Amino acid sequence: MEYIYIGKIVNTHGIKGEIRLLSDFKFKERVFVKNMEIYIGRKKEKEVIETYRHHKNFEMITLVGYSNINEILKYKGLSVFVLREDLNLGENEYLDSDLIGFSCYNNNDFVGNLVDIVESGKGNKLFVIENDSEKKYVPYQEQFVINIDFSSKKIELNLLEGM
């Protein structure tokens, strides 16, 4: 079983056991649905989503069998996961984490290997690419990422002069 991180429980909301979750997960529409099984914390405690709504920057959920704030306080601050198989990814769909380890090239010149994908702090994602001598940060945007080839595990980039 492969657990996929989908967000973090940042607080409760109201007194009836609603949970405030912060998530930038790519496939929210697939995980934040009634009856979806989620796994919370290091112990991966299995729970089931009862209701969902989006509110401001948060995903708001309630869990089956919980109706009181005091019952869910134990989950505050914990990470939330789903099983990869429950995402039902299509043939051309992937998670960002699937790209880690891919070789990156610019005009057929090896740039390095993708070691991480991080948030820029401004709502954008950055590829972290390393080789023997340096670490580069490349915006994860269409204008810089030309092609992702899963069969050869290669990413073709379009780097600007000085990047």
Stockholm file with secondary structure:
# STOCKHOLM 1.0

chainA/1-163         MEYIYIGKIVNTHGIKGEIRLLSDFKFKERVFVKNMEIYIGRKKEKEVIETYRHHKNFEMITLVGYSNINEILKYKGLSVFVLREDLNLGENEYLDSDLIGFSCYNNNDFVGNLVDIVESGKGNKLFVIENDSEKKYVPYQEQFVINIDFSSKKIELNLLEGM
#=GR chainA/1-163 SS CCEEEEEEEEEEETTTTEEEEECCCTTHHHHSSTTCEEEETTTTEEEEEEEEEEETTEEEEEETTCCSHHHHGGGTTCEEEEEGGGGCCCTTCCCGGGGTTCEEEETTEEEEEEEEEEECSSSCEEEEEECSSCEEEEECSTTTEEEEETTTTEEEECCCTTC
#=GC SS_cons         CCEEEEEEEEEEETTTTEEEEECCCTTHHHHSSTTCEEEETTTTEEEEEEEEEEETTEEEEEETTCCSHHHHGGGTTCEEEEEGGGGCCCTTCCCGGGGTTCEEEETTEEEEEEEEEEECSSSCEEEEEECSSCEEEEECSTTTEEEEETTTTEEEECCCTTC
//
